[in-house]
Amino acid sequence: MPRGSSPKRERQYEHIKESAMDRGESRKRAEEIAARTVNKERARSGESETASKTSLQDMSSSERGGQRSHSGAGGPTYDQLYEEAKRRNLHGRSQMNKAELKQKLGK
């Protein structure tokens, strides 16, 4: 984290890093994701001395994350589909791949 970061941004960084590691990212990649996300949020809120044009004009990190995981290029993740199949008590779900789960769930 950059010098002078607020305690809130420190907590945000740790939370994002831990979430990325829980998803299976390496420690180095998780730290990169967390740093980039926090730095962008700092730029958007005016906490950093400099900010790129894309940091200020692009959608926020929280908006983007939701879009990618639910309706991005690959749509919902396998785990998301599996959990929905589990909630619907879909039989044979453990033997299905992502495409089959999508088809059975009507996605």
Phi and psi restraints in degrees (value plus and minus 20) as a CYANA .aco file:
   2 PRO   PHI     -85.4   -45.4
   2 PRO   PSI     133.9   173.9
   3 ARG   PHI     -79.5   -39.5
   3 ARG   PSI     123.3   163.3
   4 GLY   PHI      61.8   101.8
   4 GLY   PSI     -10.4    29.6
   5 SER   PHI     -88.3   -48.3
   5 SER   PSI     126.3   166.3
   6 SER   PHI     -97.0   -57.0
   6 SER   PSI     138.9   178.9
   7 PRO   PHI     -77.4   -37.4
   7 PRO   PSI     -53.9   -13.9
   8 LYS   PHI     -81.7   -41.7
   8 LYS   PSI     -65.3   -25.3
   9 ARG   PHI     -88.3   -48.3
   9 ARG   PSI     -52.9   -12.9
  10 GLU   PHI     -82.8   -42.8
  10 GLU   PSI     -65.3   -25.3
  11 ARG   PHI     -84.7   -44.7
  11 ARG   PSI     -61.1   -21.1
  12 GLN   PHI     -81.4   -41.4
  12 GLN   PSI     -64.3   -24.3
  13 TYR   PHI     -79.1   -39.1
  13 TYR   PSI     -69.1   -29.1
  14 GLU   PHI     -82.2   -42.2
  14 GLU   PSI     -61.6   -21.6
  15 HIS   PHI     -83.0   -43.0
  15 HIS   PSI     -66.7   -26.7
  16 ILE   PHI     -84.4   -44.4
  16 ILE   PSI     -62.5   -22.5
  17 LYS   PHI     -81.3   -41.3
  17 LYS   PSI     -66.8   -26.8
  18 GLU   PHI     -84.2   -44.2
  18 GLU   PSI     -59.1   -19.1
  19 SER   PHI     -82.9   -42.9
  19 SER   PSI     -62.8   -22.8
  20 ALA   PHI     -84.8   -44.8
  20 ALA   PSI     -60.2   -20.2
  21 MET   PHI     -87.2   -47.2
  21 MET   PSI     -55.4   -15.4
  22 ASP   PHI     -84.0   -44.0
  22 ASP   PSI     -50.1   -10.1
  23 ARG   PHI    -100.3   -60.3
  23 ARG   PSI     -23.9    16.1
  24 GLY   PHI      83.8   123.8
  24 GLY   PSI     -14.2    25.8
  25 GLU   PHI     -92.7   -52.7
  25 GLU   PSI     132.6   172.6
  26 SER   PHI     -90.4   -50.4
  26 SER   PSI     142.7   182.7
  27 ARG   PHI     -78.6   -38.6
  27 ARG   PSI     -63.8   -23.8
  28 LYS   PHI     -82.3   -42.3
  28 LYS   PSI     -65.5   -25.5
  29 ARG   PHI     -86.3   -46.3
  29 ARG   PSI     -60.1   -20.1
  30 ALA   PHI     -82.8   -42.8
  30 ALA   PSI     -60.6   -20.6
  31 GLU   PHI     -86.0   -46.0
  31 GLU   PSI     -58.1   -18.1
  32 GLU   PHI     -85.4   -45.4
  32 GLU   PSI     -65.4   -25.4
  33 ILE   PHI     -80.1   -40.1
  33 ILE   PSI     -66.3   -26.3
  34 ALA   PHI     -83.5   -43.5
  34 ALA   PSI     -64.9   -24.9
  35 ALA   PHI     -83.9   -43.9
  35 ALA   PSI     -65.1   -25.1
  36 ARG   PHI     -83.0   -43.0
  36 ARG   PSI     -61.8   -21.8
  37 THR   PHI     -85.0   -45.0
  37 THR   PSI     -68.1   -28.1
  38 VAL   PHI     -85.3   -45.3
  38 VAL   PSI     -61.2   -21.2
  39 ASN   PHI     -82.3   -42.3
  39 ASN   PSI     -58.9   -18.9
  40 LYS   PHI     -86.1   -46.1
  40 LYS   PSI     -62.5   -22.5
  41 GLU   PHI     -84.6   -44.6
  41 GLU   PSI     -58.2   -18.2
  42 ARG   PHI     -83.0   -43.0
  42 ARG   PSI     -61.9   -21.9
  43 ALA   PHI     -85.7   -45.7
  43 ALA   PSI     -62.4   -22.4
  44 ARG   PHI     -84.8   -44.8
  44 ARG   PSI     -51.5   -11.5
  45 SER   PHI    -115.4   -75.4
  45 SER   PSI     -15.3    24.7
  46 GLY   PHI      60.6   100.6
  46 GLY   PSI      -2.7    37.3
  47 GLU   PHI    -106.1   -66.1
  47 GLU   PSI     -33.2     6.8
  48 SER   PHI    -126.1   -86.1
  48 SER   PSI     137.1   177.1
  49 GLU   PHI     -91.9   -51.9
  49 GLU   PSI     -55.7   -15.7
  50 THR   PHI    -146.7  -106.7
  50 THR   PSI     134.3   174.3
  51 ALA   PHI    -170.4  -130.4
  51 ALA   PSI     117.6   157.6
  52 SER   PHI     -96.0   -56.0
  52 SER   PSI     140.2   180.2
  53 LYS   PHI     -81.0   -41.0
  53 LYS   PSI     -60.6   -20.6
  54 THR   PHI     -88.7   -48.7
  54 THR   PSI     -52.4   -12.4
  55 SER   PHI     -82.8   -42.8
  55 SER   PSI     -55.7   -15.7
  56 LEU   PHI    -105.3   -65.3
  56 LEU   PSI     -53.0   -13.0
  57 GLN   PHI    -117.1   -77.1
  57 GLN   PSI     -42.4    -2.4
  58 ASP   PHI     -93.9   -53.9
  58 ASP   PSI     144.7   184.7
  59 MET   PHI     -87.5   -47.5
  59 MET   PSI     138.2   178.2
  60 SER   PHI     -88.2   -48.2
  60 SER   PSI     140.0   180.0
  61 SER   PHI     -81.8   -41.8
  61 SER   PSI     -58.0   -18.0
  62 SER   PHI     -87.2   -47.2
  62 SER   PSI     -57.8   -17.8
  63 GLU   PHI     -84.8   -44.8
  63 GLU   PSI     -66.3   -26.3
  64 ARG   PHI     -83.4   -43.4
  64 ARG   PSI     -62.7   -22.7
  65 GLY   PHI     -77.6   -37.6
  65 GLY   PSI     -64.2   -24.2
  66 GLY   PHI     -84.5   -44.5
  66 GLY   PSI     -58.6   -18.6
  67 GLN   PHI     -88.7   -48.7
  67 GLN   PSI     -60.5   -20.5
  68 ARG   PHI     -88.1   -48.1
  68 ARG   PSI     -59.9   -19.9
  69 SER   PHI     -98.6   -58.6
  69 SER   PSI     -39.3     0.7
  70 HIS   PHI    -130.5   -90.5
  70 HIS   PSI     -56.2   -16.2
  71 SER   PHI    -159.0  -119.0
  71 SER   PSI      -0.7    39.3
  72 GLY   PHI     -92.5   -52.5
  72 GLY   PSI    -181.0  -141.0
  73 ALA   PHI     -75.1   -35.1
  73 ALA   PSI     -60.5   -20.5
  74 GLY   PHI    -115.7   -75.7
  74 GLY   PSI     -22.5    17.5
  75 GLY   PHI      49.7    89.7
  75 GLY   PSI    -175.4  -135.4
  76 PRO   PHI     -82.6   -42.6
  76 PRO   PSI     131.0   171.0
  77 THR   PHI     -94.9   -54.9
  77 THR   PSI     145.6   185.6
  78 TYR   PHI     -78.0   -38.0
  78 TYR   PSI     -64.3   -24.3
  79 ASP   PHI     -82.1   -42.1
  79 ASP   PSI     -59.4   -19.4
  80 GLN   PHI     -84.4   -44.4
  80 GLN   PSI     -63.1   -23.1
  81 LEU   PHI     -84.0   -44.0
  81 LEU   PSI     -62.7   -22.7
  82 TYR   PHI     -82.2   -42.2
  82 TYR   PSI     -63.4   -23.4
  83 GLU   PHI     -83.4   -43.4
  83 GLU   PSI     -58.1   -18.1
  84 GLU   PHI     -86.6   -46.6
  84 GLU   PSI     -60.8   -20.8
  85 ALA   PHI     -82.0   -42.0
  85 ALA   PSI     -58.6   -18.6
  86 LYS   PHI     -84.1   -44.1
  86 LYS   PSI     -64.7   -24.7
  87 ARG   PHI     -81.2   -41.2
  87 ARG   PSI     -55.6   -15.6
  88 ARG   PHI    -105.5   -65.5
  88 ARG   PSI     -20.3    19.7
  89 ASN   PHI      37.9    77.9
  89 ASN   PSI      24.1    64.1
  90 LEU   PHI     -95.8   -55.8
  90 LEU   PSI      99.5   139.5
  91 HIS   PHI     -95.5   -55.5
  91 HIS   PSI     122.1   162.1
  92 GLY   PHI      62.4   102.4
  92 GLY   PSI     -11.0    29.0
  93 ARG   PHI     -82.0   -42.0
  93 ARG   PSI     -52.1   -12.1
  94 SER   PHI     -88.7   -48.7
  94 SER   PSI     -40.4    -0.4
  95 GLN   PHI    -114.5   -74.5
  95 GLN   PSI     -25.3    14.7
  96 MET   PHI    -109.8   -69.8
  96 MET   PSI     127.8   167.8
  97 ASN   PHI    -111.7   -71.7
  97 ASN   PSI    -198.4  -158.4
  98 LYS   PHI     -80.1   -40.1
  98 LYS   PSI     -64.6   -24.6
  99 ALA   PHI     -83.2   -43.2
  99 ALA   PSI     -61.1   -21.1
 100 GLU   PHI     -86.6   -46.6
 100 GLU   PSI     -60.7   -20.7
 101 LEU   PHI     -81.9   -41.9
 101 LEU   PSI     -63.2   -23.2
 102 LYS   PHI     -77.9   -37.9
 102 LYS   PSI     -65.9   -25.9
 103 GLN   PHI     -83.6   -43.6
 103 GLN   PSI     -67.5   -27.5
 104 LYS   PHI     -86.0   -46.0
 104 LYS   PSI     -51.8   -11.8
 105 LEU   PHI    -106.9   -66.9
 105 LEU   PSI     -26.7    13.3
 106 GLY   PHI      53.2    93.2
 106 GLY   PSI      14.3    54.3
